[in-house]
Amino acid sequence: MTERKRIDFWLSDMDGVLVHEGRPVPGADTFIKRLSDSSKRFRVLTNNSIYTRRDLSVRLAAAGLDVPAESIYTSALATAQFLDDQRPGGSAYVIGEAGLTTALHGAGYVLTDLDPDYVVLGETRTYSFTQITRAIRLIEGGARFIATNPDPIGPSTEGSLPACGAVAAMITRATGVQPYFVGKPNPRMMRSALNEIGGHSETTAMIGDRMDTDIVCGMEAGLFTILVLTGVTQRHEVDRFPFRPSLIVDSVADLVDLVEPAGD
């Protein structure tokens, strides 16, 4: 475990940390309120690129969590930022939903299937064989391949659903081209979120429920990492990994006292 410095900025995963299967994690509302009352700058991160910031804010509110839209950062926003840095004013063929298309439009990108600079793969509830075929042919024609996140499956009430990483693997198998994944565990996503709040790695904490995404990503970004046990990774599994979180707690409720009040 590493020594904890004063934490002035907070990043937190969403699913498994603040909500679990659509329900708020006990104490998550108190933790979010403490962040707001203390005037600490924070971002809630998610690899889900389906929804816009506003959509997610409303969904969290329905679960009893008051998270402003501007305090949410998605892999779609990170992808748009990456593309704007790499090729400002470019074009992309997009497989995804409003969260991704809105972010790319906001970055000044043209969405087209006519000789685009990039094929951008995100999450969608209805992956289309026609769209996937078009993506394969555009990549074969020279378009660069970007994917919002490497998650192979996503949850649903009926069970697992194929997600961005699984569909990316299909396209890679067909084209021989590996995508560049922008979302977690790429530390670029956390650095982009940190830049939004003007934070510094040495005084920022990252809260997550997965060792293989949240914790490794936070570690590689130089952050103080906190594993909560309300999601995917359980305590007995931690020693299987060659790296460790800075702190392990049962849930986000145990972190309320780590948020120093305003004026301290």
C-alpha positions, 0 to 999 in steps of 0.5 A: 500500500502507498502512503496517502497524500491529501486528496483534492480531486476524485475520479470514480467508476460508475457501475459497481462503485456508485450503482450496481444492477441499476440500484445505488450502492448503499452510502453512494448518495452520502459520498456524492453529497460530501464531494459536492458539499466540500467543493471537491472537483470530481468526475464519474467515469464510465466505459459505456459510450451509449449515453450522453452526459445528460442521459447518464445524469438523469439515470443516476438521479433516478437511482437517487444520486445527484451527479451533475451532467458536467461531472460525468466523463465517458469513453465517448468523450475521451474518444472525441477528445483523442480524435480532435487531438490527432486529426482536428476536423476529421471524418468518421464512420461510426457504429454507436449511439447518441453518446458517441455521435453527439461527442464526435459532432461536438468535436467538429467531426463529420460522420460519413461512410464515404472515405472517412479518416476513421472507423469508430466502434462504440457500444450499441444495443443493436449491432448491425451486420450491415454496419460491421460489414461496411466498417470492415470494407472501410478499414480494408480501404485504409480507414484507421480503426478506433474503438471506445473500449475493450469490454467484451461483454455488457450486462443486461437483465437477461444476462451478458450481451456482446459489447464493443471489445467482442465486436472489435475482435470480429472486425480485427479477425476479418481485417487483420487490423487491431483497433486503438482502444481509448477507454479504460484501461487506457490511462489516457481516459483518466488523464483526459478526465483529470485535465477537465477538472484541472487536477494533478495525479499526485493529489487525485484518487481513482475509485474502481471495482475492477483490478483489470481496468479501473485500478491498473488504469489509475495506477498507470496514470499515477493516481492513488487507487482505491478498490471497492468490493461492491462490484467485480473484483473480490478481496481474495482475487487481488493477490492474483494481480502483479499490482495492488491498489493503494487502498481496499475498502468494502464500499464507497460509503467507507470513503466519506471521511476521506473527503475533507470538508470545504475550507480544510 
